[in-house]
Amino acid sequence: WGCAINPETAREQRWRAYPPAPRPSRVVVVGGCPAGLEAARVAAKRGHSVVLFERRDRIGGQLNLWAALPDREIFRTTPEWYERQLRKEGVDVRLNTEATAGLVLAEEPGAILIATGSRYIRTGETGYFKRPVPGWDRDFVVTPEQVIDDGLRFTGSVVVFDEEGITTGPGIAELLAAQGAQVTVVSRWSEPFANLGGLLITSTMPRIKKLGVQILTRTHLREIGDHTVRVYDIDTGAETELEVEAIVMATGRRADLSLGQELAGRADQVFSIGDALSPRGLTAAIQDGHRFARPAPRSSARSEERRVG
């Protein structure tokens, strides 16, 4: 039990206090996603000198992606709160900065926390079907970032393949349908958007139904053809072919581990946190940032036991 945004909730005995660091150190946080923001805040509160690199022009990571969807402006409040907290704690936030290994090491950090997040994959791989969907590499198969960040829009038939059941799939369906697309959501779950949360699902479902969005439950993608997609009922195997202008794969995200591998062992402590280690929910990502910001950088043989590549 706890709170998605406040990791101290239900952990007050362990996390409410911020004991001063016995040996303040330089801490570099790479990435302004929720895990990175919480790590920077906690490390600074403990007395460390913290610099945070963010390659975009604002902090927030996945929260900014969600906030750009219809009726989800509330997601902006969390990055805005972190902006105020990091400014208050004296964190050196450097926007529009792509953090390379050389740039990070130039800060001579005692600890490096890599919070570069993750990105959606186009292949259609899911926990149910662990291989790419045949035809995934056609040019009309796109990711949520291409719709939300890059502004791709469609006026014909669009399939949103939603594996996550969170805000991304239904949000994109509503966004595209409101701008004239004929949208079908394909989900293998019996209850679509089951992980969305009660308040959002009770407000989202009526809106997307009024926009004419069709929802196919317990359905998966069999194969993608030339602007067609074959879907099948996972209980009976019965297939249906749909003509499509585009397919949006909201099926899952994958972390880029390259920076963590390059920096492994090159500072007293190197941690990959949040989605940069393994994509997971918002609650776990923020808890990750909080937990990993608490240990003090160590040296000699003891630090070898704590290094994470």
Summary of the structure (lengths in Angstrom):
residues: 309
radius of gyration: 21.2
end to end distance: 30.1
largest distance: 64.1
contacts: 1048
relative contact order: 0.18
helix: 32%
strand: 21%
